[in-house]
Amino acid sequence: MGGVKDLEAEALSGEALLHFQRLLRRRDYAGARAYAEGFPEGERERLLRGLSLLEEDPEALEDPLFAAEKEVVLGVKAVREGRREEALERFQKALELDPLHHRALTNLGTLHLEAGKLEEALALYQKALRLSPEDPLLHENLAALYKRKGDLDKMVAHMKRATRLRMAPPPSLDPLTGKPRRRFPVPLWAWLLLLALLAYLFLHKP
């Protein structure tokens, strides 16, 4: 039976893999590749191989860790090649494998939007928005949807949001949780106190 250190290592590994999956959902393969370098050798090779196959030969990828992302990648390929029914099935399968995959929801919503199924598309976009409110492409898609619905106020609001997100620098992410680090602005009084302390030390140094 493993000790506490073993349990801690297992928990840390699980959190790290969850963050790796978050990077996959965002299609941040460069970030995922850099993050994979911090894993032990065997796991690192597994993750790097999976990333290479996603980009070079996704159909050959059998690793269950990449299963949902594989379906999204092949679904996008099917859309580009005009195979809409296959794309629909692949995005749906991706969501069965990973219900938190916001890009699968977004792509599925876009297929419904293009088919004129506005309410179905809106429901999917709203689910994706709850999972990934900082995705500029999602806001652009919502703007297109509201334009079709004739709601110009919401269209403009989402276009503005998309523009701000595309212009904003990427957030600093916590390496374990994948969530933006909290920034703690230093209040003015703290700066004044620090300056006073430095002045005191300077004036009273031996």
C-alpha positions in Angstrom: 0.0 0.0 0.0 1.4 3.4 -1.0 2.3 6.1 1.5 1.1 9.6 1.7 3.8 10.8 -0.7 2.5 8.3 -3.3 -1.1 9.5 -2.9 0.0 13.1 -3.2 2.0 12.3 -6.4 -1.1 10.5 -7.8 -3.3 13.5 -7.0 -0.8 15.9 -8.5 -0.6 13.8 -11.7 -4.4 13.7 -12.0 -4.6 17.5 -11.6 -1.8 17.9 -14.2 -3.6 15.7 -16.7 -6.8 17.7 -16.2 -5.0 20.8 -17.0 -3.5 19.1 -20.1 -7.0 18.3 -21.2 -8.0 22.0 -20.7 -5.2 23.0 -23.1 -6.5 20.4 -25.6 -10.0 21.8 -25.4 -8.7 25.3 -26.2 -6.6 23.8 -29.0 -3.5 25.3 -27.4 -1.3 22.5 -28.7 1.9 24.6 -28.2 1.0 25.2 -24.6 0.1 21.5 -24.1 3.4 20.5 -25.6 5.3 22.8 -23.3 3.3 21.6 -20.3 4.0 17.9 -21.3 7.7 18.5 -20.8 7.2 18.7 -17.1 5.8 15.1 -16.8 7.9 12.0 -16.0 9.6 10.4 -19.0 7.0 7.7 -19.8 4.0 10.0 -19.5 5.8 12.8 -21.3 6.4 10.6 -24.3 2.8 9.5 -24.3 1.5 13.1 -24.3 4.0 14.3 -27.0 3.2 11.4 -29.2 -0.5 12.1 -28.9 -0.1 15.7 -29.8 2.0 14.8 -32.8 -0.7 12.4 -34.1 -3.4 15.0 -33.5 -1.6 17.3 -36.0 -0.2 14.7 -38.4 -2.5 11.6 -38.4 -5.5 11.9 -36.0 -7.2 8.8 -37.4 -4.3 6.7 -36.1 -4.6 8.1 -32.5 -6.0 5.5 -30.1 -5.1 7.0 -26.7 -8.3 7.6 -24.8 -6.9 10.8 -23.3 -7.1 12.3 -26.7 -10.4 10.7 -27.8 -12.7 13.7 -27.6 -10.1 16.1 -29.2 -9.6 13.6 -32.0 -13.3 13.6 -32.8 -13.3 17.4 -32.9 -10.3 17.5 -35.2 -11.8 15.0 -37.6 -15.2 16.8 -37.4 -13.6 20.0 -38.5 -11.9 18.2 -41.3 -15.2 16.7 -42.4 -16.8 20.2 -42.4 -14.0 21.5 -44.6 -14.5 18.7 -47.0 -18.3 19.1 -47.1 -19.2 16.0 -45.1 -21.7 17.7 -42.7 -23.4 14.6 -41.5 -20.1 13.0 -40.5 -19.1 16.2 -38.8 -22.3 16.3 -36.8 -21.8 12.8 -35.6 -18.2 13.4 -34.6 -19.0 16.6 -32.6 -21.8 14.7 -30.8 -19.4 11.8 -30.1 -16.8 14.3 -28.7 -19.4 15.6 -26.3 -20.3 12.1 -25.2 -16.6 11.5 -24.4 -16.1 14.9 -22.9 -19.2 17.0 -22.0 -17.0 20.0 -21.1 -15.4 20.3 -24.6 -16.6 23.8 -25.4 -15.2 23.7 -29.0 -17.3 20.6 -29.7 -20.4 22.5 -28.5 -19.4 25.6 -30.6 -18.8 23.6 -33.8 -22.0 21.7 -33.3 -23.8 25.0 -32.8 -22.3 26.4 -36.0 -23.7 23.5 -38.0 -27.1 24.1 -36.6 -26.7 27.9 -37.3 -25.8 27.1 -41.0 -28.8 24.9 -41.2 -31.1 27.7 -40.0 -31.8 26.0 -36.6 -31.2 29.2 -34.6 -32.7 28.1 -31.3 -30.7 24.9 -31.3 -27.6 26.8 -32.2 -28.2 29.3 -29.4 -28.7 26.6 -26.8 -25.3 25.0 -27.8 -23.5 28.4 -27.9 -24.9 29.3 -24.4 -23.6 26.0 -23.0 -20.2 26.7 -24.5 -20.2 30.2 -23.2 -20.7 28.9 -19.6 -17.6 26.7 -20.1 -15.4 29.2 -21.9 -16.6 32.8 -21.6 -13.2 34.1 -22.9 -13.3 32.5 -26.3 -13.4 35.3 -28.9 -14.6 32.9 -31.7 -17.6 31.9 -29.7 -18.6 35.6 -29.2 -18.2 36.1 -33.0 -20.5 33.1 -33.7 -23.0 34.5 -31.2 -22.8 37.9 -33.0 -23.6 36.1 -36.3 -26.5 34.3 -34.7 -28.0 37.4 -33.2 -27.6 39.2 -36.6 -29.7 36.4 -38.1 -32.3 36.8 -35.3 -32.4 40.6 -35.9 -31.2 41.4 -32.3 -28.7 44.1 -33.2 -28.0 45.1 -29.6 -26.8 41.6 -28.7 -24.9 41.3 -32.0 -22.9 44.5 -31.3 -22.3 43.5 -27.7 -20.8 40.1 -28.7 -18.7 41.7 -31.5 -17.3 44.2 -29.0 -16.5 41.4 -26.5 -14.8 39.4 -29.3 -12.7 42.4 -30.3 -11.6 43.1 -26.7 -10.7 39.4 -26.1 -8.6 39.2 -29.3 -6.7 42.4 -28.3 -6.2 41.4 -24.7 -2.9 39.7 -23.7 -3.3 36.0 -22.8 -3.9 35.5 -19.0 -1.2 34.1 -16.8 -2.5 30.6 -15.9 -1.9 28.5 -12.8 0.0 25.4 -14.0 -2.2 23.0 -12.0 -5.7 24.4 -12.4 -5.3 26.0 -15.7 -7.3 29.0 -14.4 -6.1 32.6 -14.6 -3.9 33.6 -11.7 -5.5 36.2 -9.4 -3.7 39.5 -9.6 -3.4 41.4 -6.4 -2.9 45.1 -7.1 -0.6 46.8 -4.5 -2.6 49.6 -2.9 -1.1 53.2 -2.7 -0.6 53.0 1.1 1.6 50.0 0.8 3.9 51.7 -1.7 4.1 54.8 0.6 4.9 52.6 3.5 7.6 50.8 1.6 9.1 54.1 0.4 9.0 55.4 4.0 10.8 52.3 5.2 13.5 52.5 2.6 14.0 56.2 3.4 14.3 55.4 7.1 16.8 52.7 6.4 18.8 54.9 4.1 18.9 57.8 6.5 19.8 55.7 9.5 22.3 53.3 8.1 25.6 53.2 10.0 
